[in-house]
Each structure stands twice: as C-alpha cells, then as structure tokens.
Amino acid sequence: MIKAAITDKELTEKLDTIEKDGMTVFVMADGQFRGALYNGTRMVNQMRQNHHLGILETLVLGQAELCAALLIQTMKGREHLTFRYDTNGPAAGFAVEADSTGYVRGHLFQNPIPVEKPLENWNLAPFFGDGTLTISRLGEGMKQAQTGTVEIMHRNIAKDLAWYFAQSEQVHTAFNTSIQFDKQGRVIGAGALFLQAVPGAGGKSKTSAQTADSGSEDKDSIATELIGRVENAFRACPSLGTWFSENGKREDIIHGLFREFSPVSVLDRDIIFDCPCSEAHFVDAVRHLPKAELEDILKNDSDPLEITCHNCGSVYHIHKDQLR
C-alpha cells in the first residue's frame, strides 16, 4: 500500500494529544462474556486520506471498518474475513476486509454518495435501502470460504451486524461504533466496542454461584437476567468518538462501564488500515491477462498505466516496459 500523508497540521497536532490507536481485549463475568474496545481514530483518518473521502463517505466506511476491526476478535487462528453490505439505497453499500494479522481495508460501492439535501443528523438509515449483510471467512488451509447472509433489518451497520450473529450463530452479540468530527469536518475521535456471550462458558456469575443447586429453569432465568444486566451496561456506553477525542482511555471505559462484572483485560493489540497490494502485484496481474487483452493494452493504452487499488486507494503507475 502507498500510505497517503496526512498533511492537515491542525489534525496531526490534535492526534498527538490523544491516546494512541489500539484494541484492548477483555473477558468478564467469570469468562461468560468476551469483549474488545478499539480506539481507531488514526485508522479512520488514514482510510479517509487514502480514499479521499467526504464527511458522509467517511462516516459510512469508517463505521464499516471499525466493525471489521472488532470482527478480528471472532477469528479462530489464521483467518481472513470479508464483510459486505449490499443495499438498494443511495449509499449502495461497501465491502471491507479484516485479517487476523491485524489489518483492515475496504471500499464503498458508491463514492461520492449522492445527497439530495444537507444532512440534518448522523442517521445513515436514509442512505441504506433493503438489502443483505454477508460475512465470508477463509481460514488457514480452507479451499473455500464459509459464507453467511442475512437480510438487513435496521439499516444500521452495528445493529445489523449484531442481528447477523443472532441469526447465523445464535449468540448474543453487540457492536457500538462512533466517529466524532470537529466543526471543520475533521475526524478527531473514532472508537468501537464489541461484546459477546461465550457459548458454553463454564464460569459462574456471583448470582449463579449462590444458586448452584437450582434446576435448569432457574439457571436459564439467571442467565437471562445476567444478559439483561450486561446489555444495560453496554447501552450506557458514552459516545466513543467523543470519549477518545477528549483523550479518554480504553481501560477507563472497560473498568468503569462493566465494573460490576469484574472485567479483566487480557490483550492489547494494534489494528491498522493497511493493504497487501504492491506495484509488483499489479504488474503480475496485468501480465497474466489474456494475451489479446494484454496486447491491446500495450498497443493502445497510455504509458504509464494508472492502476488504483479499490481496497485502499493506492495509485500505481506501471510502465509498459515492465509488462513485456
């Protein structure tokens, strides 16, 4: 990838004052829930710079890539994942990818997104129509990706992703994404939170420990009650974009929001906007086009060729001599 420089001095100075990007993975309620909190402010800014996005486009693709970053925590071993949102609305949708090594990338299907009137709020529902959400996973050694698809229900990226997990994996999952802009439209904070009940977790909450001899119906009731309390705590989360823009810390959110469930941070890791594309990759791709198509390019196209990676916006200039 060719990393586009962020040249806005006021923005870079602001970014220097806040917590560095990073993801904290945690467990709580004696291992019955797992979660991840991500400060992706610089990731969203790099994504925006590479793709030359406006405010609306940044909001859509930024939320998608924040969710993709969270999905890395659902991976098992070496894995690559694609998250698609296909709609018949003005935004059309997006395709983003996440890799277990710690990078995300992706693109909008419509850029710029057509807007008929000035935005009145940050509700993206009017730009998403009916459609589908699809997740494809390709693990190490797999010859074909495992794919699941659900209909879009909420026209809200985070809520529809939670809906996907409820339908495809029958597991309680929640996502929260937030991007904060300043008055000039700069991204000064971006964050995301993931929380999921762990199927078959053997731990006991403080409540369940007191009723270990209760019947299955009582245990189900206790589990439902615990999930309800966790959901209430999750809904109390402040705006993460605002939080990080004001130099809030990840640990303070985790241990403040979920303190009654005794959260334990188990891992910090970097998740960045990146792409494995390169000039050599595209040279090889063009060389392997059908012979007639390659000959037509060499004869009729301009020199050098200009090739843009749709996943990261990098522009490569390839001279014809490199193709012969």
Contacts in CASP RR format, 6 or more apart in sequence:
PFRMAT RR
TARGET T0000
AUTHOR 0000-0000-0000
METHOD contacts of the structure
MODEL  1
MIKAAITDKELTEKLDTIEKDGMTVFVMADGQFRGALYNGTRMVNQMRQN
HHLGILETLVLGQAELCAALLIQTMKGREHLTFRYDTNGPAAGFAVEADS
TGYVRGHLFQNPIPVEKPLENWNLAPFFGDGTLTISRLGEGMKQAQTGTV
EIMHRNIAKDLAWYFAQSEQVHTAFNTSIQFDKQGRVIGAGALFLQAVPG
AGGKSKTSAQTADSGSEDKDSIATELIGRVENAFRACPSLGTWFSENGKR
EDIIHGLFREFSPVSVLDRDIIFDCPCSEAHFVDAVRHLPKAELEDILKN
DSDPLEITCHNCGSVYHIHKDQLR
1 50 0 8 1.000
1 105 0 8 1.000
1 274 0 8 1.000
1 275 0 8 1.000
1 276 0 8 1.000
1 277 0 8 1.000
1 278 0 8 1.000
1 309 0 8 1.000
1 312 0 8 1.000
1 314 0 8 1.000
2 50 0 8 1.000
2 314 0 8 1.000
2 315 0 8 1.000
2 316 0 8 1.000
3 46 0 8 1.000
3 50 0 8 1.000
4 46 0 8 1.000
4 49 0 8 1.000
4 50 0 8 1.000
5 49 0 8 1.000
6 12 0 8 1.000
6 45 0 8 1.000
6 46 0 8 1.000
6 49 0 8 1.000
8 186 0 8 1.000
10 184 0 8 1.000
10 186 0 8 1.000
11 45 0 8 1.000
11 186 0 8 1.000
11 187 0 8 1.000
11 188 0 8 1.000
14 182 0 8 1.000
14 186 0 8 1.000
14 188 0 8 1.000
15 41 0 8 1.000
15 42 0 8 1.000
15 45 0 8 1.000
15 188 0 8 1.000
17 247 0 8 1.000
18 39 0 8 1.000
18 41 0 8 1.000
18 188 0 8 1.000
18 189 0 8 1.000
18 244 0 8 1.000
18 245 0 8 1.000
18 246 0 8 1.000
18 247 0 8 1.000
18 248 0 8 1.000
19 39 0 8 1.000
19 244 0 8 1.000
19 247 0 8 1.000
19 248 0 8 1.000
19 249 0 8 1.000
19 250 0 8 1.000
20 39 0 8 1.000
20 42 0 8 1.000
21 38 0 8 1.000
21 39 0 8 1.000
21 40 0 8 1.000
21 41 0 8 1.000
21 42 0 8 1.000
21 43 0 8 1.000
21 270 0 8 1.000
21 271 0 8 1.000
21 272 0 8 1.000
22 38 0 8 1.000
22 39 0 8 1.000
22 40 0 8 1.000
22 250 0 8 1.000
22 268 0 8 1.000
22 269 0 8 1.000
22 270 0 8 1.000
22 271 0 8 1.000
23 36 0 8 1.000
23 37 0 8 1.000
23 38 0 8 1.000
23 39 0 8 1.000
23 69 0 8 1.000
23 72 0 8 1.000
23 73 0 8 1.000
23 268 0 8 1.000
23 269 0 8 1.000
23 270 0 8 1.000
23 271 0 8 1.000
24 36 0 8 1.000
24 37 0 8 1.000
24 38 0 8 1.000
24 250 0 8 1.000
24 251 0 8 1.000
24 254 0 8 1.000
24 265 0 8 1.000
24 267 0 8 1.000
24 268 0 8 1.000
25 34 0 8 1.000
25 35 0 8 1.000
25 36 0 8 1.000
25 73 0 8 1.000
25 265 0 8 1.000
25 266 0 8 1.000
25 267 0 8 1.000
25 268 0 8 1.000
25 269 0 8 1.000
26 34 0 8 1.000
26 35 0 8 1.000
26 36 0 8 1.000
26 37 0 8 1.000
26 254 0 8 1.000
26 263 0 8 1.000
26 264 0 8 1.000
26 265 0 8 1.000
26 266 0 8 1.000
27 33 0 8 1.000
27 34 0 8 1.000
27 35 0 8 1.000
27 198 0 8 1.000
27 263 0 8 1.000
27 264 0 8 1.000
27 266 0 8 1.000
28 35 0 8 1.000
28 258 0 8 1.000
28 261 0 8 1.000
28 262 0 8 1.000
28 263 0 8 1.000
28 264 0 8 1.000
29 203 0 8 1.000
29 205 0 8 1.000
29 226 0 8 1.000
29 230 0 8 1.000
29 261 0 8 1.000
29 262 0 8 1.000
30 201 0 8 1.000
30 202 0 8 1.000
30 203 0 8 1.000
30 204 0 8 1.000
30 205 0 8 1.000
30 262 0 8 1.000
31 198 0 8 1.000
31 201 0 8 1.000
31 202 0 8 1.000
31 203 0 8 1.000
32 197 0 8 1.000
32 198 0 8 1.000
32 201 0 8 1.000
32 202 0 8 1.000
32 203 0 8 1.000
32 205 0 8 1.000
32 226 0 8 1.000
33 195 0 8 1.000
33 196 0 8 1.000
33 197 0 8 1.000
33 198 0 8 1.000
33 201 0 8 1.000
33 230 0 8 1.000
33 261 0 8 1.000
34 73 0 8 1.000
34 195 0 8 1.000
34 196 0 8 1.000
34 198 0 8 1.000
35 73 0 8 1.000
35 193 0 8 1.000
35 194 0 8 1.000
35 195 0 8 1.000
35 196 0 8 1.000
36 70 0 8 1.000
36 73 0 8 1.000
36 193 0 8 1.000
36 194 0 8 1.000
37 191 0 8 1.000
37 192 0 8 1.000
37 193 0 8 1.000
37 194 0 8 1.000
37 240 0 8 1.000
37 250 0 8 1.000
37 253 0 8 1.000
37 254 0 8 1.000
38 66 0 8 1.000
38 69 0 8 1.000
38 70 0 8 1.000
38 191 0 8 1.000
38 192 0 8 1.000
38 193 0 8 1.000
38 194 0 8 1.000
38 271 0 8 1.000
39 189 0 8 1.000
39 190 0 8 1.000
39 191 0 8 1.000
39 240 0 8 1.000
39 244 0 8 1.000
39 250 0 8 1.000
40 66 0 8 1.000
40 69 0 8 1.000
40 189 0 8 1.000
40 190 0 8 1.000
40 191 0 8 1.000
40 192 0 8 1.000
40 244 0 8 1.000
40 271 0 8 1.000
41 187 0 8 1.000
41 188 0 8 1.000
41 189 0 8 1.000
41 190 0 8 1.000
41 191 0 8 1.000
41 241 0 8 1.000
41 244 0 8 1.000
41 245 0 8 1.000
42 272 0 8 1.000
43 65 0 8 1.000
43 66 0 8 1.000
43 69 0 8 1.000
43 104 0 8 1.000
43 190 0 8 1.000
43 271 0 8 1.000
43 272 0 8 1.000
43 273 0 8 1.000
44 58 0 8 1.000
44 62 0 8 1.000
44 65 0 8 1.000
44 66 0 8 1.000
44 179 0 8 1.000
44 187 0 8 1.000
44 189 0 8 1.000
44 190 0 8 1.000
44 273 0 8 1.000
45 187 0 8 1.000
45 190 0 8 1.000
46 272 0 8 1.000
46 273 0 8 1.000
47 53 0 8 1.000
47 58 0 8 1.000
47 61 0 8 1.000
47 62 0 8 1.000
47 65 0 8 1.000
47 106 0 8 1.000
47 273 0 8 1.000
48 54 0 8 1.000
48 58 0 8 1.000
48 62 0 8 1.000
48 187 0 8 1.000
50 273 0 8 1.000
50 312 0 8 1.000
50 313 0 8 1.000
50 314 0 8 1.000
51 57 0 8 1.000
51 61 0 8 1.000
51 107 0 8 1.000
51 108 0 8 1.000
51 111 0 8 1.000
51 312 0 8 1.000
51 313 0 8 1.000
52 313 0 8 1.000
53 61 0 8 1.000
53 108 0 8 1.000
53 111 0 8 1.000
54 112 0 8 1.000
55 119 0 8 1.000
55 181 0 8 1.000
55 185 0 8 1.000
56 112 0 8 1.000
56 113 0 8 1.000
56 115 0 8 1.000
56 119 0 8 1.000
56 127 0 8 1.000
57 108 0 8 1.000
57 111 0 8 1.000
57 112 0 8 1.000
57 113 0 8 1.000
58 179 0 8 1.000
58 187 0 8 1.000
59 122 0 8 1.000
59 124 0 8 1.000
59 179 0 8 1.000
60 91 0 8 1.000
60 93 0 8 1.000
60 94 0 8 1.000
60 108 0 8 1.000
60 113 0 8 1.000
60 124 0 8 1.000
60 127 0 8 1.000
60 157 0 8 1.000
61 94 0 8 1.000
61 96 0 8 1.000
61 106 0 8 1.000
61 107 0 8 1.000
61 108 0 8 1.000
62 177 0 8 1.000
62 179 0 8 1.000
62 190 0 8 1.000
63 124 0 8 1.000
63 157 0 8 1.000
63 158 0 8 1.000
63 177 0 8 1.000
63 179 0 8 1.000
64 83 0 8 1.000
64 85 0 8 1.000
64 94 0 8 1.000
64 96 0 8 1.000
64 106 0 8 1.000
64 157 0 8 1.000
65 96 0 8 1.000
65 104 0 8 1.000
65 105 0 8 1.000
65 106 0 8 1.000
65 273 0 8 1.000
66 177 0 8 1.000
66 179 0 8 1.000
66 190 0 8 1.000
66 191 0 8 1.000
66 192 0 8 1.000
67 83 0 8 1.000
67 96 0 8 1.000
67 157 0 8 1.000
67 158 0 8 1.000
67 161 0 8 1.000
67 175 0 8 1.000
67 177 0 8 1.000
67 192 0 8 1.000
68 81 0 8 1.000
68 83 0 8 1.000
68 96 0 8 1.000
68 97 0 8 1.000
68 98 0 8 1.000
68 104 0 8 1.000
68 106 0 8 1.000
69 98 0 8 1.000
69 104 0 8 1.000
69 192 0 8 1.000
69 271 0 8 1.000
70 175 0 8 1.000
70 192 0 8 1.000
70 193 0 8 1.000
70 194 0 8 1.000
71 81 0 8 1.000
71 83 0 8 1.000
71 98 0 8 1.000
71 135 0 8 1.000
71 194 0 8 1.000
72 81 0 8 1.000
72 98 0 8 1.000
72 99 0 8 1.000
72 100 0 8 1.000
72 102 0 8 1.000
72 104 0 8 1.000
72 271 0 8 1.000
73 194 0 8 1.000
74 196 0 8 1.000
75 81 0 8 1.000
75 98 0 8 1.000
75 100 0 8 1.000
75 137 0 8 1.000
76 139 0 8 1.000
77 100 0 8 1.000
77 139 0 8 1.000
77 140 0 8 1.000
78 100 0 8 1.000
78 101 0 8 1.000
78 139 0 8 1.000
78 140 0 8 1.000
79 99 0 8 1.000
79 100 0 8 1.000
79 137 0 8 1.000
79 138 0 8 1.000
79 139 0 8 1.000
79 140 0 8 1.000
80 97 0 8 1.000
80 98 0 8 1.000
80 99 0 8 1.000
80 100 0 8 1.000
80 137 0 8 1.000
80 138 0 8 1.000
80 139 0 8 1.000
81 97 0 8 1.000
81 98 0 8 1.000
81 99 0 8 1.000
81 135 0 8 1.000
81 136 0 8 1.000
81 137 0 8 1.000
81 138 0 8 1.000
82 95 0 8 1.000
82 96 0 8 1.000
82 97 0 8 1.000
82 134 0 8 1.000
82 135 0 8 1.000
82 136 0 8 1.000
82 145 0 8 1.000
83 95 0 8 1.000
83 96 0 8 1.000
83 97 0 8 1.000
83 98 0 8 1.000
83 133 0 8 1.000
83 134 0 8 1.000
83 135 0 8 1.000
83 161 0 8 1.000
84 93 0 8 1.000
84 94 0 8 1.000
84 95 0 8 1.000
84 96 0 8 1.000
84 132 0 8 1.000
84 133 0 8 1.000
84 134 0 8 1.000
84 135 0 8 1.000
84 136 0 8 1.000
85 93 0 8 1.000
85 94 0 8 1.000
85 95 0 8 1.000
85 128 0 8 1.000
85 132 0 8 1.000
85 133 0 8 1.000
85 152 0 8 1.000
85 157 0 8 1.000
85 160 0 8 1.000
86 92 0 8 1.000
86 93 0 8 1.000
86 109 0 8 1.000
86 131 0 8 1.000
86 132 0 8 1.000
86 133 0 8 1.000
86 134 0 8 1.000
87 93 0 8 1.000
87 128 0 8 1.000
87 129 0 8 1.000
87 130 0 8 1.000
87 131 0 8 1.000
87 152 0 8 1.000
87 155 0 8 1.000
88 129 0 8 1.000
88 130 0 8 1.000
88 131 0 8 1.000
89 127 0 8 1.000
89 128 0 8 1.000
89 129 0 8 1.000
90 110 0 8 1.000
90 113 0 8 1.000
90 114 0 8 1.000
90 115 0 8 1.000
90 126 0 8 1.000
90 127 0 8 1.000
91 108 0 8 1.000
91 109 0 8 1.000
91 110 0 8 1.000
91 113 0 8 1.000
91 124 0 8 1.000
91 127 0 8 1.000
91 128 0 8 1.000
92 108 0 8 1.000
92 109 0 8 1.000
92 110 0 8 1.000
92 113 0 8 1.000
93 108 0 8 1.000
93 109 0 8 1.000
93 110 0 8 1.000
93 128 0 8 1.000
94 106 0 8 1.000
94 107 0 8 1.000
94 108 0 8 1.000
94 109 0 8 1.000
95 106 0 8 1.000
95 107 0 8 1.000
95 109 0 8 1.000
96 104 0 8 1.000
96 105 0 8 1.000
96 106 0 8 1.000
96 107 0 8 1.000
97 104 0 8 1.000
97 105 0 8 1.000
97 106 0 8 1.000
97 311 0 8 1.000
98 104 0 8 1.000
102 269 0 8 1.000
102 270 0 8 1.000
102 271 0 8 1.000
102 272 0 8 1.000
102 274 0 8 1.000
103 271 0 8 1.000
103 272 0 8 1.000
103 273 0 8 1.000
103 274 0 8 1.000
103 275 0 8 1.000
103 276 0 8 1.000
104 271 0 8 1.000
104 272 0 8 1.000
104 273 0 8 1.000
104 274 0 8 1.000
105 273 0 8 1.000
105 274 0 8 1.000
105 275 0 8 1.000
105 311 0 8 1.000
105 312 0 8 1.000
106 310 0 8 1.000
106 311 0 8 1.000
106 312 0 8 1.000
107 310 0 8 1.000
107 311 0 8 1.000
107 313 0 8 1.000
113 127 0 8 1.000
124 155 0 8 1.000
124 156 0 8 1.000
124 157 0 8 1.000
125 154 0 8 1.000
125 155 0 8 1.000
125 156 0 8 1.000
128 152 0 8 1.000
128 155 0 8 1.000
128 156 0 8 1.000
129 152 0 8 1.000
129 155 0 8 1.000
130 151 0 8 1.000
130 152 0 8 1.000
131 151 0 8 1.000
131 152 0 8 1.000
132 149 0 8 1.000
132 150 0 8 1.000
132 151 0 8 1.000
132 152 0 8 1.000
133 149 0 8 1.000
133 150 0 8 1.000
133 151 0 8 1.000
133 152 0 8 1.000
133 160 0 8 1.000
133 161 0 8 1.000
133 163 0 8 1.000
133 164 0 8 1.000
134 147 0 8 1.000
134 148 0 8 1.000
134 149 0 8 1.000
135 147 0 8 1.000
135 148 0 8 1.000
135 164 0 8 1.000
135 168 0 8 1.000
136 145 0 8 1.000
136 146 0 8 1.000
136 147 0 8 1.000
136 148 0 8 1.000
137 145 0 8 1.000
137 146 0 8 1.000
137 147 0 8 1.000
138 144 0 8 1.000
138 145 0 8 1.000
138 146 0 8 1.000
148 164 0 8 1.000
148 168 0 8 1.000
150 160 0 8 1.000
150 163 0 8 1.000
150 164 0 8 1.000
150 167 0 8 1.000
150 168 0 8 1.000
152 160 0 8 1.000
153 159 0 8 1.000
153 160 0 8 1.000
153 163 0 8 1.000
154 160 0 8 1.000
154 163 0 8 1.000
157 175 0 8 1.000
157 177 0 8 1.000
158 175 0 8 1.000
158 176 0 8 1.000
158 177 0 8 1.000
159 175 0 8 1.000
161 173 0 8 1.000
161 175 0 8 1.000
162 173 0 8 1.000
162 174 0 8 1.000
162 175 0 8 1.000
165 171 0 8 1.000
165 172 0 8 1.000
165 173 0 8 1.000
165 196 0 8 1.000
166 172 0 8 1.000
166 173 0 8 1.000
171 196 0 8 1.000
171 197 0 8 1.000
171 199 0 8 1.000
172 196 0 8 1.000
172 197 0 8 1.000
172 227 0 8 1.000
173 194 0 8 1.000
173 195 0 8 1.000
173 196 0 8 1.000
173 197 0 8 1.000
174 193 0 8 1.000
174 194 0 8 1.000
174 195 0 8 1.000
174 196 0 8 1.000
174 231 0 8 1.000
174 234 0 8 1.000
175 192 0 8 1.000
175 193 0 8 1.000
175 194 0 8 1.000
176 192 0 8 1.000
176 193 0 8 1.000
176 194 0 8 1.000
176 234 0 8 1.000
176 237 0 8 1.000
176 240 0 8 1.000
177 191 0 8 1.000
177 192 0 8 1.000
177 193 0 8 1.000
177 240 0 8 1.000
178 189 0 8 1.000
178 190 0 8 1.000
178 191 0 8 1.000
178 192 0 8 1.000
178 239 0 8 1.000
178 240 0 8 1.000
178 241 0 8 1.000
178 242 0 8 1.000
178 243 0 8 1.000
179 187 0 8 1.000
179 189 0 8 1.000
179 190 0 8 1.000
179 191 0 8 1.000
179 241 0 8 1.000
180 187 0 8 1.000
180 188 0 8 1.000
180 189 0 8 1.000
180 190 0 8 1.000
180 239 0 8 1.000
180 241 0 8 1.000
180 242 0 8 1.000
180 244 0 8 1.000
180 245 0 8 1.000
181 187 0 8 1.000
181 188 0 8 1.000
182 188 0 8 1.000
188 245 0 8 1.000
189 240 0 8 1.000
189 241 0 8 1.000
189 242 0 8 1.000
189 244 0 8 1.000
189 245 0 8 1.000
190 240 0 8 1.000
190 241 0 8 1.000
190 244 0 8 1.000
191 240 0 8 1.000
191 241 0 8 1.000
191 243 0 8 1.000
191 244 0 8 1.000
192 240 0 8 1.000
193 234 0 8 1.000
193 237 0 8 1.000
193 240 0 8 1.000
193 253 0 8 1.000
195 230 0 8 1.000
195 234 0 8 1.000
197 227 0 8 1.000
197 230 0 8 1.000
204 212 0 8 1.000
205 222 0 8 1.000
205 226 0 8 1.000
205 261 0 8 1.000
207 222 0 8 1.000
207 225 0 8 1.000
207 226 0 8 1.000
208 219 0 8 1.000
208 222 0 8 1.000
208 223 0 8 1.000
208 226 0 8 1.000
211 218 0 8 1.000
211 219 0 8 1.000
211 222 0 8 1.000
214 222 0 8 1.000
229 260 0 8 1.000
229 261 0 8 1.000
230 258 0 8 1.000
230 261 0 8 1.000
233 257 0 8 1.000
233 258 0 8 1.000
233 260 0 8 1.000
233 261 0 8 1.000
234 257 0 8 1.000
236 257 0 8 1.000
237 253 0 8 1.000
237 257 0 8 1.000
238 253 0 8 1.000
240 253 0 8 1.000
243 253 0 8 1.000
251 265 0 8 1.000
254 263 0 8 1.000
254 265 0 8 1.000
255 263 0 8 1.000
273 312 0 8 1.000
274 312 0 8 1.000
275 309 0 8 1.000
275 311 0 8 1.000
275 312 0 8 1.000
275 314 0 8 1.000
277 309 0 8 1.000
277 311 0 8 1.000
277 312 0 8 1.000
277 314 0 8 1.000
279 316 0 8 1.000
279 318 0 8 1.000
282 307 0 8 1.000
282 309 0 8 1.000
282 316 0 8 1.000
282 318 0 8 1.000
283 318 0 8 1.000
283 322 0 8 1.000
283 323 0 8 1.000
286 294 0 8 1.000
286 297 0 8 1.000
286 305 0 8 1.000
286 307 0 8 1.000
286 318 0 8 1.000
286 323 0 8 1.000
287 294 0 8 1.000
287 323 0 8 1.000
289 297 0 8 1.000
294 323 0 8 1.000
297 305 0 8 1.000
297 320 0 8 1.000
297 323 0 8 1.000
298 320 0 8 1.000
298 323 0 8 1.000
298 324 0 8 1.000
301 320 0 8 1.000
303 319 0 8 1.000
303 320 0 8 1.000
304 317 0 8 1.000
304 318 0 8 1.000
304 319 0 8 1.000
304 320 0 8 1.000
305 317 0 8 1.000
305 318 0 8 1.000
305 319 0 8 1.000
305 320 0 8 1.000
306 315 0 8 1.000
306 316 0 8 1.000
306 317 0 8 1.000
307 315 0 8 1.000
307 316 0 8 1.000
307 317 0 8 1.000
307 318 0 8 1.000
308 314 0 8 1.000
308 315 0 8 1.000
308 316 0 8 1.000
309 315 0 8 1.000
309 316 0 8 1.000
END
